[in-house]
Amino acid sequence: MKKKFDVMGMTCAACEAHVTKSVKNVDGVLDCQVNLLSENMEVNYDESKISSEDIIQAVRKGGYDARLQDEEIHQDMRTSIEKRNAKKDEELRKQFKDLILSFLFMIPLFYLSMGSMMHWPGIPSIFLGHENMMIFALTEILLLIPIVFIHRKRFIGGFQSLLHGAPNMDSLIAIGSSASIVYSLYSVYMMAYHMGRFNLEAAHDYHMNLYFESAAMILTLIGLGKYFEARSKKRTSDAINSLMELAPENAVVLRNGEETVVSIEDININDHIVVKSGESIAVDGRIIEGHASVDESMITGESIPVDKKEGDLVIGSTINKSGRIVVETLKTNDQSTLSQIIALVEEAGNSKAPIARMADVISGYFVPVVIAIAIVTCITWMILGESFHFALTMAISVLVISCPCALGLATPTAIMVGTGRAAKLGLLVKDAVALETLSKIDTIVFDKTGTLTRGTPHVSDVEIYDERFLSYAYSLESHSSHPLAEAIVRYHDEELFDVNEYAEVPGGGITGIINDVMVIGGNKKMMESHGILVHEEKDYSSEGKTVIYFGIDGKYAGLFALQDELKEEVSDVIVELKNRHIQSLMLTGDNDRTAKALASKLNIDYKAEVLPADKEKVISSLQDEGRIVAMVGDGINDAPALMKAHVGVSFTSGLDIAIESADLVLMKNDMIDLVNALDLSHATMTNIKENLFWALFYNAICIPVACGVFYPLWGWKLSPMLGALAMSFSSVFVVSNALRLRWFKVKKESVKRNEHVINTDVSVIDKKSLGKKDKTMNKENCDKIVKIGGMMCEKCVEHVSNALNAIEHVEAHVSLENNEAYLQVFNHAVTDEMIKNAIEEAGYEFKGICINHKYDQSDYDKVIIIEGMMCKMCEKHVNKALNKLDGVEADVSLFEGKAYVKLQSVVDDEVLKKAIEDEDYKVLSIEKA
């Protein structure tokens, strides 16, 4: 059983090491992960041998305290994190208050102590001279007492840990401060003794050995460092806090036909939620009414809204940019995608990387060794003939300079910030082990379908030998649920013929009777079994394509060649991996010939005819060769291989399964993010190594200086006050260095490619002249015309074209002759500013932009001005709604926000208006053309 505990009293890496050791020594504990940064631990233990109370007692015996985290609170992620943040804020406020009070007493104490020796102005005469030595000493004691009281926990915790045989940072501070205070009190008593005997010279000697200000400075500066450290540590959880803020607090639910506002926590599965334009979708669900443009950037990182219609899935906390929808909930708030992401980021941030073990081992021995060094330092200097107060000063300096705080914070801060930054980039890393392993990957295995390819085959070539071929093939394939059949249906959408005696032949194809003739569709083997001789104009298999042949009434009618296109970013990814000396391997169930054609395009190794069950064996064989292997798949049918690989990489298709089986989830479904994840992993590991180096190097340099090793040669020594300041800010440095990861920049931007580009070039060999015409974008049929300055040659045209076509939902054609670019824009979210920036970043001058008025108003009877159209899908909806009406022929312009209508008979304006508003768009006016 795994349970989480809050641990109280930990202040440094030594504390973390001692708590871990105390719990792991309990019989029945299988594993224990303690996190200094989040002050908790996760324990995996045998419930039949020990209870949670036994674990708490083990922590207490080690000198600390623990409590079982409230499971009910932690089931509600939002409440749990909010309570934790409130607790951190309260502790930070208390630390600040204590710090101010410490300085209020420390400053006059320091000024009084140092000013009397340095003859600083403003010190009252009552504190000066031999006759006032006791007044001076008693005043210093009175100023010190509040500071000691404020920092009493350091003394209590430090000496308790020492008594338990587990000294920590507080032990070092407590011993050093107490030594200063005790020696100073001894000096005060000796002053009183000699003054009572009128031996003012001896009393003055002891007066010069007061170290009350050193103790006060040590405690105050430690407090100052801890305050800045706490502030910095709080920022490491910014990613989780920003994710928390995305979730709406309330939602509008349809109950008994009425809209009711309820808390997000009260939403149940199958509730119907009303989401209006500008509102957040409460939880994950399916649209059952209406359509909308949804901003999913907070989850996927994509800035362009996604069009959603009835039946589409929507993610909780995404924003409805336009339209009213009703969503049937599929999950509660605690089960939502956002809650899963928050839980994953938090779990990853609290996990421990293998590299942290080195710090744990060092920390366990560090504090006792430092105490021993301090004692040896004091004794050595006294043997060498120095005064006791000199030797004591050196020993105290060793104690306060040597705190292992920085060592304990080196790994967890970088892990927490790194995983948080990954989440903001759309990369969900399951734990710290995966993050570290990613930096060591030398081989990446890719599943083909849906990973390297889009997973949605489309018709690339058609050969027609019978004029009935397209309509009969469409009618027959519409009865099949096979992906290839769906591709054919998408390609040729027209009126269906009735199909009788439909049948599917496993491993062959399908048959049916249409208009009293037998129609057969399938592979070459099936055609031959029916005595149909097929032929093709070219060898499609060598191009990696799948061929479906058709026969009508016993004669060959034609073929469809289908291709599952490579994702546009895949070639770039393979090149980037090669640049990083990482080998790529493709796994596919396709035959060797098809697989070879695809692999040659990418210039990678491949294994063909691999069954899903055998993918795991391929991973194992690579691991047996000593490879560090990552597997990239869809997280569903590749689950065994993903689990077997050192790092499993999946996409957000079915987030629950992806998180369960994969170590890294690419939220944007863009393969280029795999490269970004590798780079972030390297950056995080580099940051951890920098932190560990600084923590160890700092102590390696400062401890010898504090011991006085260089004092005989150059007179170098370290005062306890400077030691306390240096020690405090070593921790601040480590945390601040880790925070640099918040600004990690990806070298390759994830760009969501336009799906409408697919299948624009279909080769048709039509023996009956049934081919299709190819349209080229020009000044007449574009949406926007952009004036550009500075283009001199075709290379300039290429640069501008690449820059504009890189904008999501934009297709551009650039004319050097006219110094113009003609744009088709598929979403209203593409602004003129985005177009302007793209041109200027390419190094050319933006001279202006205008909407292309494609429709001459004089050719129409009415012009309808419409509000709410956001994208080409909206334009299509309105166009379809109007053209359905009898006697209406309409052309709709997204960018003009208008519909141009020709009337072949009398149609009332209210009929036109209703047709548009039934699609959830608003009619502003209907005017005569």
N, C-alpha and C positions, 0 to 999 in steps of 0.2 A: 504494500500500500504506500502511496505517495501522499505526503501532507506538507503544507507550508506552515512555517512558524515565524513570528516576528521575534527578533533578537535584540535585546536592549543592553547597552553598555559598551558596544564595540566602538573603538576609536581609531584603530590602525590595523595594518596587515597582520601583526602578531596576534591581535584579538581574533581575527578571522581564522588564523591557523589553529589557535587554541580551542576555539569553539568546534571547529571541524574535527580536531583530534579527540576532544571530549565525547562527541556524539558517535564518531566512528568506532570508538572503543567499547561501546555498548553492544552486548551480544544480541543479535537480531537485526541490527542496522545493516542494510545492504549497501547504501550509498548516502552521502550527505554533501550537499552543495550549499556553501555559505557565501552570501554576497554582502561585502562591506558597504557597497554603495547604496543598496536598497535596504540594508539592515534586516535581512530575512534569510531564511534557509529552507531548502526543500529536502526532506528526508524520505528515503525509500526504505521501509522496514517491514519485517515479518510480524504481522499483527498477532499471530499465535504465540509469539515469544515475549513481545514487549508492547507497551501502550504509549500513547503520546505523552502521558504524564511522566513516564520513565525517561523520555527524551528531554523533557523540560528539566527534570531533576539533574540530568547529566550536564546540561548547560549551566545550571546554578552551581553545581560542584566545581565547575571550571572557572567560577568567579563572575558569571554573567547571568542574565535573566532572559526568559523566553516565554512566549504564550502562543497557543494555537490560533492561527488566523481564523476569523469568523467565516465559516463556509457559506452561510446564507448571504453575507455581504458580498463575498467574492463571486457568488453566482450572478450578482448584479454588477457587471464590470464598471458601469458608470459611477455608481455609488461608491464602490471600492476605491477607485482612483481619485474621485473627488474628496473622499475622507482622507486619503493619504496625502493629497496635495494640501488640504487644509491643515493637516498636522505639520507638514513641512513648513508652511507659511507661518504657523504659530511658533514653531521652534526657531525660525529665522528671526522673527520679531523679538523673541526673548533673547536670542544671541546678540542682537543689535542693542537692545536695552542694557544688557549686562556689559557690553563693550563700552557704551557711553559712560556708564557708572564707573567702570574700571579706569577709564581715562580721566574722569573727574577727580579721582583720588591719586592716580599714578603721576599725573603731570606736576601737581604741587610737591609730591614726594620726591620726584626726580629733580625738580628745580631746587628744592631745599638742600638735597644731598649734594648735587654737583655744584650748585651756586656758591655754597659755603666754601668749597675748595677752590673754585675758579674765580671767586670774588665777583660774581655776577651782581648787577644792581637790583635793588628792590627787596632784598632779604631783610626782614626786621632784625633789629639789634638784639632782641630777646633770644635769638637763635645763634648768636655769634659769641665767640670768646670762650675761654676755658670754663668760666664760671657758669656758662649756660649749656654745657655739654649734655646734661641729663634732660633738660627741657627739649633740646634738639632730638635726642634719642627717643624720648617718650612720644614726641609729636610724630616721628617717622613710624613708630609702632601703631599709633592710632590711625594714621593714614593707610597703613598696610592691612589692618584687620578687615575693613570692608572688602578689599580686593581678594583676600584669602577666602572670605565668606562667599563671595560671588562665584569663585572658582573651586568651591569646596568639593564638588563632584570629582574633580581631577585627583584630589588627595584621597577621597574615600575609595574611588574605583581603582586608583593606582596601587594603593597599599593592599587592598583586598586581592587584587590580581597577584601581587607579590607574595602574599601569604598562601595563595593557592598554588604557588609554583608556576604561575603563568604570567610573568611580567609583560607589560605592554607599554604603549606610548605614555599613558598617564603615569605609569610607574616611574619612567625616566623623568618626567616633569615633576612628579611629587617628590622623588628623591632629591633632584637638583634644587628645587625651591626650598624644600625642608632643610637641606644642608645649609643654604644661605641664611634661612631664618634662625635655625638653631644656633649656628655659629655667631650670628649677630646678637641674639639674646644672651649668649654666653659673654660676649663682649660688653653688653650693657651691664650685666651683673658685675663684671670685673671693673668697669668704670665706676660703678657705685662703691665697690669695695675700696678702690684706691682714693676716690674723692673723700670718703669718710675718714681716710687716714691722711688727708691733705697732700697726697702724692699726685699732683695735677699732671705731671709729665707722664707718669705711667698710665693715668686715666686717658690722656690725650692719645697715647699709642693705641689703646683699645678703641677709642672714638674713631680712629682712622680705619678700623677694620669692620665697620658696619656695612652690611650688604642687604639691608631691607629694600633699597631701591632696585637691586638686581632681581630679587624674588618678585617684586611687583612688576618689573618690566617683563620678566620671563612669562609670568601668568597673563599679563595684558596682551603682549605680542602674540602669544600662542592663541589667545582668544581672537585677536584680529585676524590671524591666518586662518583659523577655523571658520570664522564668519565669511571670509572671502571664498574659502573652499566650499562651504555650504551653498553660497550663492551660485558658484560655478556648477556644483553638482546638480542643483535644481534645474539648471538649463539643459542638462543631459537628457531630461525627460520631456523636452519641448515637443518632440515628435508625437509622443503619446497624447500630450495635452492638446495639441492642435488637431489630432484625429478625434479626440473627445468632443471638441467644439463643433464638429461637423454634424453631429446627431441632433435632430430637432427634439424639443422637449414635449411637444404636443402634436396631435394629428386629428383630422376631421374624419369621423367614422360614420358610415350610413347604418343606422339601426332603426328598424321599424319604419323605414322610408324617410327618416329625418336625419339631418346632419348634426352630429354631436361631437364636441371637442373633448378628447380624452388624453390622458398622459400616455406617452409612448410606451411606458411599462405596462399599461393596461390593454395593449393591443394583443388580440388572440389570432391564431391561425384561422384563415378563411374569413376574416373580417374584410369589409369593403371600405377602402379609404379613398376619400375624395382629395385630389391634389390639383390645385389651380395653378395658373401661370405664376412663376416667381416663388413657389413654395417648395420645400424639401419633401421628398418621398420618405415616409417614416421608416418603413422596413422593407425587406426584400419581398417581391411579389410579382404578379402577372397582370398586365393591363386587360381589363374585361370591357372597357368602354372608352372611346375617344382615342386620340393620338396626340403625341407631343414631341417636342425637341428637348432632349434631356442632357444636361451638363453633367458628365461623369468624371470630370477632371479631378475631383477630390478623392476618387477611388483609383482610377486608371492613369491619371496624369495627363490625359488627352484634353486639350483646350477646346476643341471643336465639338459642339453638341451633337448627340446621336439621335436620329429619328426613330421614334418608337410608335408602334401601332398595336391594335388589339391582338392579344396572344403573345406579345413580346414580354420578356422578363425585364424587370427594373430592379436596381440595387438601392437599398436603403441609404438615406443621407445624400443621394444625388438630387439635383435641382431641376425642376420642370421649368424650362425657359419659355414655353409657349403652349397654349392649349389646355383644356380641362380633361383630366383622365380619372377613371375609377380603377383602383388597384386592389386585386384580391391578394391578401397577405399569404405568403407561403412559409414565413418564419416569424417568430417573436423577436423582440429587440435583442435579447440575449443570444439568439441564434443567428443574427444577421451577419452579412458579410463584413460590415464595419466592426462589429464586436469581435469577429474572428480575427480580423487584421490587428485590432488593438491588443487582443490576447497574445497573438503571435509575436508582435513587436515587443511587448512587455516580457514575454517568456524568453525571447532571444536576447534581450538586453540584460536579463538577470542570469543567463547561463554563463558557464565558464569555459573559456577556450583552453585547449591543451597547453598552450604557451604559458598560461597562468600558474601551472604547477610549479614551475621554477621559482616564481615569486613566493608561493606558499611555503615551499621547503626552506627558502632563505629566511623568511619572516619568522618561522618557528624557532630558529636558533639565534636570531639577530639580537633581540633585546637582552637576553642573558649574557651574550658575548660583550655587548656594549657596557653593561654594568661591571663586568669583569675588567674591561679596558679602563673604565673610569677609576676603579679601585687601584689598579696597577699604576695608573698615571699619578694619582695622589701620592702613593707610597714612593714611587721612583723619584719624584721631584723633592720630596723630603729627604730621601737618602742623598740626593745630589747637593743638599745644603740649602735649598730654598725654604722660605718661611711656610708655615702651615697654611696661612690664608692664600698664598700664591698657589700652593699645591691643590688646595680646595677649589680655587677659582678654575684651574685647569680641568679638574675632575667634573665640576658642574658644567663647564663648557662642552665636554665630551657627552654628557648625558642629554643636554638639551639640543645639541646639533644632530643627534643620531636617530631621531624618531623615524620609523619605517613607514610613515603615512604615505609618502609618495610611491613607495614600492607596492603598497596595497591598492592604490588607486590607479596604477599604471594600466592594468588590463581592463577592469570593469568599465571605466569611464570611456575608453576607446570603443569597447564592444557596444555599450549602450548608445553612444553617439553614432557609431557606424551603422548599426541596425536601424536606428531612427532615421538617418539620412537615406538609407536604402528604401525605407517605407515611403518617404516623400518622393523618391524617384520611381516608385511603382515596382520595387523589388522586395518581396517578402522573404526574409531569411529566417529559417526555422530556429536555429540556435547558433551559439558561438563556435561550436565545433565545425559546422558547415561553413561558416564565414572564414575560418582559418584554413580549412581543407581546400576551399575554392582557390586560394592563393597558390596551392601546390599542384593543381590539376595539370596533367600533361597530355591527356587524351579525352576527347569528347565524342560520345556516341550519339547519333541522331536517329530517331525514328523518322521514317519518310513521310507517310500520309498525315497531314494535319500539322506537321512540325516543320519539315523543309518545304512541303507543298501546302497549298491552301486547304486541301481536304474537301474541296468542292469541284469535281471535274466539270469541264465545259466542252462543248463541241468546238473543235478547232478546224475540222475539214468535213465537207459533205460531197459525196458523189451521187448524182441522181440519174437513174436510167428508166424511170417510170414516173409519169406526172402525178400518180396517186401516192407516190412514195412518202412525201412529207406528212400529209394528212393522215394516212393509214398508220405510219410509224408512230406519230404523236398519239393517235387514239389507242393503239396497242400498249405503248409504254406508259400511258397515264394510269394503267391498272397496276403497275409494278411500283414497289417501294424502294427498289435498288437505287443507289446513288447515281449510277450511270443512266438509269431511266429518268430520274429527276432532271439530269442535265439535258437530256433530249427534250423533255417537256418544256423546260425553261427556254430552250432554243426556238421552238416552233409552236407558238401559242395560237391555235385557231379552233374553229368549231369541231367538236368531237363527233366521231361516228360510233354507233353502237357496236360493241364487241361481244360476240357470243362464243361460248366454249373456250373461254380464256384459260390457259394453263401455263405453268412454269416448269421448265425442265432443268433440274439441278445440274450445275456445271455446264449448261448448254445455252439456254435462252428462254424465250417465251413464244407462245402461239395463240392464235385466235381467229375467229371467222368475222370478217367485215364485208358487208354487202355481198354475202354468199360466196366469198372467196377466202381461201386460207392465206393468212399473213404470218410470216415467221421472222423473228428477230433473234440474233444470237451470234455465237462465234463461228469460225470457219468449219469446225468439226460438225456443228449442228446443221449448217447449210448442206454439207456433203451427205449427212445422214438422210436428208430429204431430197437428194438428187439434184441440188441446185449448185451450179458451177459459178463460183465468185471470182472476181478479179478486182484489182485496185490500181489506180494510176501511179502510185508511188508506194515505197516501203514505209508505212507509218510506224511499224513496230521499232524500226531502227531509230526513229525519232523519239522513242519513249511514249508512244501513244497507244491507246486501246481502241480496237476496231470492232464495231457492231454492224453486222451485215443484215440485210433484209431481203426476203423473197415474197413476191405476191403471185398467188395462183400458180406456184411451181416455177416461176421465173425470177431471175435476179433483178432486184429493183433499185438497189443502191446501198450506200454505207454511211455511217457516222464514224469519224475518228475523234476520239475524246482524249483530252489531256488535263491532268491535274497540275496546274501551273506552279512553278516554284514561287515562293514568296519573294517579293522584290528585294528584301533586305538580306536574303540568305547569302548571295554571292559576296556581299560586303563583309558579312560575318565570317565566312570561311577565310577570306583574305586577312581580316584582322586577327583571327586565331593563328594563322600561319605566321604572321608578324610577331606573335607572342610565343612562337615555337610550341604550339599546341596542335597535336595531330587530330584530324577529324575523320570519323567513320560513319557511313550511312547504313542502316539496317532496313530491309524491305522484304515483303513477301512476294514482290514482283518477280517475273522470270529474269534470268541473267541478262538477256538482250535489252529489255526495257530499263533495268537497273543501271546497266553500263552506260546507256545513252544519257540518263539523268546525271550519273556520277561524273561523266566526262565534261558535262557543262560546268560542274562545280569544281572539277579537278580534285576530287577527294577519293579515298578508298571506300569500298562498299562490300557488303555481304548480301546476296540475293536469296530469295526463296526461304527466308527465315520466318518461321511461325512465331506468333506472339509468345508461346510457351518457351521457345528456344532463345529468346533475347537475353534472358538471365544467364544462360550458359555462355553466351558471347562475352558478357560483362565479366563473368568469373574467369574465363580464359585470359582476358587482358590483365586482370588483377594478378593472376598467377605469374604473368610475365614481369610483375613489379610495377605496372602502370598505376597511376592515380587517375581514376576514371570518373567522369561525370556523364550521366545519361540524360538526354533531353527527350521528353515524350509528352503525351497529352494527359498523363496522370490517371487514366482510366484503364485502358487495355495494356498499358505499359507498366502498371504498378509493381509487379515483381522485379522487373529490371531496374526501376527507379529505386526501389528499396535496396537492391543488391549493390548498386553503384556507391562509390564513396560520397558522391553528391548527386541527388536526383533533382532534375530541373523540370518544372511543369508550367502550365499556363492556367489562366483563371476559368477555363471551361470546366465547370463543376468544381467550385472552390473547395468544398468540403473534402472531396476525394483528393484533389491536388495537394492540399495542406497535409492530409494524412500520409500520402505516399512520397511526397517530394520534400527536399530540404530547401529548395529555392523556387518561389513562384513568381513568374514574370507577369505582373498585373496588366501590362499594356498589350500583352499577346504579340509583342514585337521582338523578334529574335535578336535584334541589335542590343537589347538590354542584357543579353547574356554576356556580351563583351563589357558592358558597363558594370555588371556585377563582379566580373573578374577583376576589373580595375579598382573597384571600391574595396574588394577584399584585400588586394595588394596594398592599397593606401592605408587600410585599417591595421594590417599587420606591421607595416612600416611605422605607423604611429605608436603601436604598442612597443615595438623594439626601441623607438626613440625614448619613450617614457621609462622603460626599464633601464635603458642605458643611463638616462639622466639620474634616476633614483639611485642606482648603484654607483655611478661615477661621482655623484654629489657626495655620498657618504665616504667613498674611497679617498676623496681629496680632503673633505672637511674634517674627518675624524683625526687624521695625523696633525692637521693644523691646530685643532682644539687640544690635542695631547701636548702640544708644544714642541713637536719634533724639529720644527724650523727655528725655534726660539734661540738656541745657542749660536746659530749661524747668522741669521738676519734679524733676529729680534721679533719674529712674527709670533703673535699669540691672538687668541680669539676670546673676547669678553663674552660672558654668558648672555648678555643682552643682545649682542649681535648674532650669537648662535641661535637664540630663540627666534629672532626675526628671519634669519636665513632658513631655518628648519620649516617655519610656517609657510614661507613663500615657495619652498620647493614643491609642496603639495599643490599650491595654487598654480604653479607653472605646469605641472603634469596635467591637471584638469583642463587648463587653458589650451594646452597643446592638443588634447583630445578633442576639444570643442572646435578645432580647426576643420575637423571632418564635416562639420555642418555646412561648410562651403565647398565641399568636394564637387568638382565640375566634371560632367561626363564628356569624354572626347568625341563620342558618337551620339548624336541626338536620335531619340526614338521618334520616328515619323510614321504616323498611321497612313498607309497608302490608300489611294482612292479605289474602292472596289468597282466603280463604274468603268474603270479602264479595262477590266477583264473582258475578253471575248469581243474586242473591237475589230479584230482582223480575222475573220473566218473565211477560210478558202473554200469556195464552192465550185465543183466541177459539174455543171448542169447540162446534160445532154438534150434537155427539152427547153433550154433558154429560160430557166426559172431562177437565175442568179439574182444577187442583191447588189445594190449600188453603194459605193463607199462615199461617205460625206467627208469633206475637208473643211475644217474651221476657217472662216474668213471674216472680213469686215461686216458681211451681211448677216451672218448667223451667230455671231458672238454675243455675250452679255455686256461686256465692258470693253472700252477702247482706251488704251493707256498711251500717252505721248511720252517718248523717251529721248533724251539727249545724250550725245557722246558715243553712239555706236558708229564704228568706222569700217568694220569688216564682218565676215561671216563668223569669226571667232567671237566677236562681241555679241552677235546674235545668239550664239551657243551659250555664252555666259548668262545673258539675260533670260533666255528660255529655261535654262536649268534652275535659275533662282526663282522664277515664277512658278514653274511646275513643282518645285519643292514645297510650295504652300499647299497645305491640305485642302482638298475639295476645289482645286483650281487646275484647269487645263489651259495652256497658253500656246499661241502661235505668234512668232515675232517676225515683223517685216522690216528689213533693213532699208528698203526703198522708201517706205512711208515713215520710218522712225516711229513705228507704233507696235504695240502688242495687243493681240485680240484674245480676250479671256472668256472662257466659259467657267462660271462660278457656280458650284453645286450647293452652296450653303450661305445664308445671309450673314453668318458669323464671320465670314471673311471680310475684313474691313479694308477701306481704301488705305488706311495707315499701314496695314500689313503688307499691302502691295507696294506702297511707296518705300517702306523699309527694305523689302527684298531687293528692289532695283538699286537703291543707294548703297546697300551692303555689297552688291555685286560691282560697285564702282561706277555707276552710270547716273545720269541726271533724270529725276522724275519731273516731268513738265505738266502733268495734269491727267485727269481721268474723267470719263463720262460714261453714262449708261447708254448702250446702243438701243435706240428705239427701232426694234426690228419690224414693228407692225405699223403700217400707215393707217392712221385713224379714219381717213376718208373711205377706206375699203370696208368699213364695218358700220353696223347700225347703232350699236350701243357700246359704251365704255363703262365698266364697273370698277370702282376703286375699292381695293380689298386690304384689310389689315390683318396681320398675323402670319403671313407666309414667311417661313424662315429658310426653306431649302427647296431643292428641286423636287423632293418628295411631296412637299406642300403644293408646289406648282402642278405636279401630276395629279394630286387629289382633286384640286379645283377644276383642272382641265377635264378630268374624267367625269366629275359631277355635272358640269355644264353640258358636255357633249352627249350625255345620256338623255338629255331632254329632247323631246320631239320638236323638230323644226329649229334646232339651235346648232350652230357651228361656232366654236370658240377657240381662241388662241390666248393663252395666259402668259404673262411676263412677270416672273418673280421679282426682277429688279425695278420694274416700274410700279409693281404693286397693283397691276391692272389686268382685267380680262377684257379682250376685244371680242365682241359677239356679232355674228351675222344671223339674222332671223329669216327663215324660209317660210314662216307663218307667224301669226300674232301670238306672242308669248308675254304674259303679264310680268311686270318687274318683280312682283312678290314671289313668283315662281322661281325666277333667277336668284333672288335673294335667299330664298329658303334652301335651294340646292347648295349654295355656298355655305350658309350658316349651319346646315346639317353636318358639314365636314369640320365644324368648330372654328371657322374663320369669320371675321366680321366684315360686313359690307358697309362702307362709309357713304357711298353714293352710287347711283346709276344715272348716267347722263347719255344724251343723244350724241352720236358721233358727229 
